[in-house]
Amino acid sequence: MGILNVTPDSFFDGGRYADENKILERVAGMLEDGATFIDLGAYSSRPGADFVSEAQELERIVPIVELLVRNFPEILLSIDTFRSNVAKETISAGAAIINDIAAGGLDSEMMKVVGALKVPYIMMHMKGNPNTMQQLASYSDLTQEVLEYFSHKISEARSYGIDDLVLDPGFGFAKTLAHNYELMSKVELLHMAGLPLLVGVSRKSMVYKLLNVTPAQALNGTTVLHTIALQKGAQILRVHDVKQAMECIAIIDHLNANKNE
């Protein structure tokens, strides 16, 4: 899953893709490098990010959905939003998947709308909202609490008729550096839910703060974590660097093929 942020303030690529030509060039490159999905977001969820109204989010994102569907008719677009109306409008414009950082927790209509739209739904683990989440990073048993959260969310989603669910552990969301690595060390336990697992660690603070580098210098550390996530059974990697992630996938696939012979 290649990341396309059309926000001015995302932690790594904010403001890079501000015109149509740059957007088309970026997406063409990710698809050429092997991306299955493109994850499009118009509201930065980094801690302390600026508030964006629903009208602003729609104004930013719907024209980009239309642009990408027009230029890449086979594209599978995932929409990174926690707002039901944005979900509705972007699916209507040609997107295919909703990726909700709050799993319905920031919009009580979200699951109802996704159920009616009959599209796949990615549910992430988070506490609070992007502005409060880091103050809520407290757990007695992190992995157990994440599993319990997903058990509840899966049941709720099924009650709204959502058939296709993907789980995202939410690395970096309401989690300290230690929490992130504790969760990665046990992430295979989330397969108990019997659903596909998405891992999003690309160039995040769990990489660059640990290694004392910048996000721009965090590709090597990201690649290490992608390899570990794949070995632990992750089915989707959400990444800024598609070519390098695809190389990880190719190597792990080859290892697994030899192991199973």
C-alpha positions in Angstrom: 0.0 0.0 0.0 1.7 3.2 -1.2 1.1 6.4 0.8 -0.1 9.6 -0.9 -0.6 12.5 1.5 -2.1 15.6 0.0 -1.7 17.5 3.3 0.7 20.4 4.0 1.8 19.0 7.3 2.4 15.2 7.2 5.5 14.2 9.1 7.5 13.0 6.1 5.9 14.1 2.8 3.7 17.0 3.8 3.4 19.5 1.0 5.3 17.5 -1.6 2.3 16.7 -3.7 0.6 20.0 -4.1 -0.1 20.0 -7.8 -1.7 17.5 -10.3 1.5 16.7 -12.2 3.4 15.8 -9.0 0.5 13.7 -7.8 0.3 11.8 -11.0 4.0 11.3 -11.2 4.1 10.0 -7.6 1.2 7.6 -8.1 2.6 6.3 -11.5 5.9 5.6 -9.8 4.3 3.7 -6.9 2.1 1.6 -9.2 5.1 0.9 -11.5 7.1 -0.2 -8.4 4.4 -2.7 -7.5 1.9 -1.1 -5.2 -1.4 -3.0 -5.0 -3.2 -0.1 -3.3 -2.7 3.7 -3.0 -3.7 5.1 0.4 -4.8 8.7 -0.1 -5.1 11.0 2.9 -6.0 14.7 3.3 -5.9 15.1 7.0 -2.6 14.6 8.8 -2.9 12.3 11.9 0.5 13.0 13.3 0.5 14.3 16.9 -0.3 18.0 17.1 -1.4 18.2 13.5 -3.6 21.2 12.5 -7.3 20.7 12.6 -8.9 20.3 9.2 -12.7 20.8 8.8 -14.8 18.3 6.9 -15.3 20.8 4.1 -11.6 21.3 3.8 -10.9 17.6 3.7 -13.5 17.0 1.0 -12.2 20.0 -1.0 -8.7 18.5 -0.9 -9.5 14.9 -1.4 -12.4 14.4 -3.8 -10.8 16.1 -6.8 -7.7 13.9 -6.3 -9.8 10.8 -6.2 -11.4 11.9 -9.5 -8.0 12.8 -11.0 -6.5 9.4 -10.1 -9.5 7.3 -11.2 -9.5 9.2 -14.5 -5.8 8.7 -15.2 -5.5 5.2 -13.7 -8.8 3.4 -14.3 -7.7 0.2 -12.6 -6.4 1.8 -9.5 -7.4 0.5 -6.0 -7.7 3.7 -3.9 -7.9 3.5 -0.1 -9.1 6.6 1.7 -7.5 7.5 4.9 -10.3 9.2 6.8 -12.3 9.0 10.0 -15.3 10.9 8.7 -18.3 9.1 7.3 -19.2 11.8 4.8 -15.7 11.8 3.4 -16.0 8.0 3.1 -19.3 8.4 1.2 -18.1 11.1 -1.2 -14.8 9.5 -2.0 -16.3 6.0 -2.7 -18.9 7.7 -4.9 -16.0 9.4 -6.8 -14.3 6.0 -7.4 -12.3 5.0 -4.3 -12.5 1.3 -3.2 -11.5 1.0 0.5 -11.9 3.1 3.7 -8.9 3.2 6.1 -10.1 4.6 9.4 -7.5 5.4 12.1 -10.3 5.5 14.7 -12.3 2.4 13.7 -15.5 4.4 14.0 -14.5 6.1 17.3 -14.5 9.6 15.9 -17.7 9.4 13.9 -20.6 7.3 15.1 -22.0 7.1 11.5 -18.8 5.6 10.0 -19.5 1.9 10.3 -23.1 2.3 9.3 -22.0 4.2 6.2 -19.2 1.7 5.3 -21.6 -1.2 5.8 -24.1 0.4 3.4 -21.3 1.1 0.9 -20.2 -2.5 0.9 -16.5 -1.7 0.7 -13.5 -3.1 2.6 -12.8 -1.4 5.9 -9.4 -1.0 7.6 -9.7 -0.5 11.4 -6.8 0.8 13.3 -6.1 0.7 17.1 -6.0 4.1 18.7 -7.1 5.8 21.9 -8.5 9.3 21.9 -7.7 11.4 18.8 -4.5 12.6 17.1 -4.2 15.5 19.5 -4.8 13.5 22.7 -3.6 10.1 21.9 0.0 10.4 23.3 -1.4 11.4 26.7 -3.4 8.1 26.7 -0.5 5.8 26.1 -1.0 3.7 29.2 -1.6 0.0 29.3 -1.5 -2.9 31.8 -1.1 -5.4 29.0 -0.8 -3.7 25.6 -1.2 -6.7 23.3 -4.2 -8.1 25.3 -5.8 -4.6 25.3 -5.3 -4.3 21.5 -6.9 -7.8 21.0 -9.8 -6.9 23.2 -10.3 -3.6 21.3 -10.3 -5.4 18.0 -12.7 -8.1 19.3 -15.2 -5.3 20.1 -14.7 -3.4 16.9 -15.0 -6.6 14.7 -18.3 -7.4 16.4 -19.5 -3.9 15.9 -18.5 -3.8 12.2 -20.2 -7.1 11.6 -23.4 -5.8 13.1 -23.4 -3.1 10.4 -22.9 -5.7 7.6 -19.2 -5.0 6.9 -17.8 -8.2 5.4 -14.2 -7.3 4.5 -12.2 -6.2 7.4 -8.4 -5.5 7.8 -6.7 -4.8 11.2 -4.0 -2.2 11.7 -2.3 -2.3 15.2 -1.7 1.4 15.0 2.0 1.7 15.5 2.7 5.3 16.8 -0.9 6.0 17.8 -1.4 6.2 21.6 1.9 4.2 22.0 5.3 5.1 23.4 8.5 3.9 21.7 8.6 1.0 24.1 5.0 0.1 23.4 5.6 0.1 19.6 8.4 -2.4 19.9 6.6 -4.5 22.5 3.6 -4.7 20.0 5.9 -5.5 17.1 7.5 -8.3 19.1 4.1 -9.9 19.6 2.2 -8.7 16.5 1.6 -12.3 15.2 -0.9 -12.8 18.1 -3.3 -10.5 16.3 -3.8 -13.3 13.7 -6.0 -14.8 16.4 -8.8 -12.6 15.0 -8.5 -14.4 11.6 -8.3 -11.2 9.6 -5.7 -9.7 7.3 -3.1 -7.6 9.1 -1.8 -4.2 7.9 1.4 -2.8 9.3 2.2 0.8 9.0 5.7 1.8 10.4 7.2 3.6 7.4 9.6 6.3 8.5 7.7 6.7 11.8 9.2 8.0 15.1 9.6 4.4 16.4 12.4 4.1 13.7 14.0 7.6 13.6 13.9 8.3 17.3 15.4 4.9 18.2 18.1 5.4 15.6 18.6 9.1 16.3 18.1 10.0 12.6 15.5 12.1 10.7 12.5 10.7 8.9 14.4 11.2 5.7 17.2 8.9 7.0 14.8 6.2 8.3 14.5 4.0 5.2 16.9 1.4 6.4 15.3 1.0 9.8 11.9 0.9 8.1 13.0 -1.9 5.9 14.2 -3.9 8.9 10.8 -3.6 10.5 9.0 -4.4 7.3 11.0 -7.6 7.1 10.1 -8.5 10.7 6.4 -7.7 10.1 6.3 -10.0 7.0 8.0 -12.8 8.9 5.3 -12.4 11.5 2.6 -12.8 8.9 1.6 -9.2 8.0 -0.4 -9.2 4.7 -0.2 -5.5 3.9 2.6 -3.0 4.3 1.6 0.7 4.2 4.7 2.4 2.9 6.3 5.6 1.5 8.9 3.5 -0.4 7.2 0.9 -2.5 10.2 -0.4 -4.4 12.1 -1.2 -1.3 9.1 -2.8 0.4 8.5 -5.0 -2.7 12.0 -6.2 -2.4 11.4 -7.2 1.2 8.2 -9.1 0.0 10.1 -10.8 -2.8 12.8 -12.1 -0.5 10.4 -13.3 2.3 8.2 -15.0 -0.3 11.2 -16.8 -1.7 12.3 -17.9 1.8 8.9 -19.1 2.6 8.6 -21.0 -0.7 11.9 -22.8 0.0 10.8 -23.5 3.6 7.6 -25.2 2.4 9.2 -27.4 -0.3 
